[in-house]
Amino acid sequence: MEAREALALHGGPKTKTTPYGTGVKHDATAEAEALRARLEAGPLPLAMGPSIKELRQKVQEMFGVRFCVPTSSGTAAVHTALAALGVTPGDEVITTPVTDHGTVIGIMQLNAIPVFADVNPATMMIDAGTIEPHITSRTRVILPVHLAGCPADMDGICRLARKHGLKVLEDCAQSWMAEWNGRLVGTIGDAGIFSINESKHISAGEGGVLLTNDEEVARYADLFADKSYNRSGQGPIDPVMPALNYRMSEVNAVLAIEQLKKVREVAARRWELGERLAAEIEGLPGIRLLRPPAGSKSSYWHGVLLVDKEEAGVDGPEFTRALVAEGISASCPVSRNLLDWPLFRRLNEDPRAFPTYIAPGLEKGRFALESCPNVLALATRSVRVHLNEFCTDQDIDETARAIRKVARWYRG
Ligand SMILES: Cc1ncc(COP(=O)(O)O)c(C=O)c1O
């Protein structure tokens, strides 16, 4: 049993005094070489260039899916996927308020309605139980977000979707190579999307990919993301519908291909470090690391601690202050609550607040802050701790030591 030590917050010795391990996502050899080779090979076609084609192929092989549509961002991939899944104005898409804006922009660009289900307090994610009460005759798609590397309960969500005849779009922007019951996320629902922006497991600067096994969804997505030019080689090329330019460029594709070579290793290292941290802090009353059930895998975009004030004797913000004083990179809460943003506060009061967002059937009061009490509670329960593939074993052991020290102090 470790003795109770004075917290650094109160003038005691700091737990972590050495800097975190660092590294770079893009090395100046492989990526720069690939870019040079691509530029030397000739001009960059507008769409369906050789690197875009290669990226499609590589993603399809890696995930074992039939189709991959590269896009200019994860946000664009969500928008494209929803359109391809048949979302139209006034339709409802059930999702989570614990996410990035990119999850919901596409819903709103289609003049559809994001319906925010509360999260399960144990997982911080929506699941069949929290989604089902929100299903109406206007629900079209369920849009779960695999949070911070941790997979959502896809068995329950897919079963529910089948029961009600709904489509499932997986938002995997934060969860490259995470697995639910042995299956890669992004391959379980009707479609999945990933982001390749600079903050994600791998980065092409900007970019996204859409995965699906549904030929019709892929065909529509290709048109929607490419101003609806028909580049299939069959029939005329002329646009057939109003659509955006959401294409990924050849340059981004070159970077994405190089980064894809590293993604398994990146995710495996994060999984190893996350599990090390989980084991090191197991059994602490009221403190636990968010991790999936046995048989599933998190790719730990970062570490997420859940703090139960009753049991731990401390809330998330205070726990975070104490960790930061111990030299740990931590913040609270893990993710902002979308319902608390000016956007949804305004729409809650006035469904016609924005001239570019006209959702048929959207009524006042649809985005009430108190509609998701478990999400509200996360403001003082969820703590983000630094964890990425560049962390050393020592970084994680020090993180665990600091967590144990702080937890012990507050338990008294
Ligand atoms: C859960 C989630 N969905 C969608 C996105 C949007 O991705 P992008 O920034 O590539 O548009 C993000 C990006 O942070 C995200 O975290």
The ligand as an SDF file (V2000), in Angstrom:
LIG
                    3D

 16 16  0  0  0  0  0  0  0  0999 V2000
  -16.0410   13.0430  -34.1170 C   0  0  0  0  0  0  0  0  0  0  0  0
  -15.6450   13.9190  -35.2610 C   0  0  0  0  0  0  0  0  0  0  0  0
  -16.4170   13.9480  -36.3640 N   0  0  0  0  0  0  0  0  0  0  0  0
  -16.1120   14.7030  -37.4210 C   0  0  0  0  0  0  0  0  0  0  0  0
  -14.9830   15.4970  -37.4120 C   0  0  0  0  0  0  0  0  0  0  0  0
  -14.7000   16.3590  -38.5940 C   0  0  0  0  0  0  0  0  0  0  0  0
  -13.4900   16.0720  -39.2110 O   0  0  0  0  0  0  0  0  0  0  0  0
  -12.7070   17.2280  -40.0480 P   0  0  0  0  0  0  0  0  0  0  0  0
  -12.0910   18.1410  -39.0610 O   0  0  0  0  0  0  0  0  0  0  0  0
  -11.7260   16.4410  -40.8470 O   0  0  0  0  0  0  0  0  0  0  0  0
  -13.7240   17.9030  -40.8860 O   0  0  0  0  0  0  0  0  0  0  0  0
  -14.1440   15.5060  -36.2960 C   0  0  0  0  0  0  0  0  0  0  0  0
  -12.9280   16.3520  -36.2670 C   0  0  0  0  0  0  0  0  0  0  0  0
  -12.4410   16.7630  -35.2560 O   0  0  0  0  0  0  0  0  0  0  0  0
  -14.4850   14.6950  -35.1850 C   0  0  0  0  0  0  0  0  0  0  0  0
  -13.7270   14.6600  -34.0800 O   0  0  0  0  0  0  0  0  0  0  0  0
  1  2  1  0
  2  3  1  0
  2 15  2  0
  3  4  2  0
  4  5  1  0
  5  6  1  0
  5 12  2  0
  6  7  1  0
  7  8  1  0
  8  9  2  0
  8 10  1  0
  8 11  1  0
 12 13  1  0
 12 15  1  0
 13 14  2  0
 15 16  1  0
M  END
$$$$
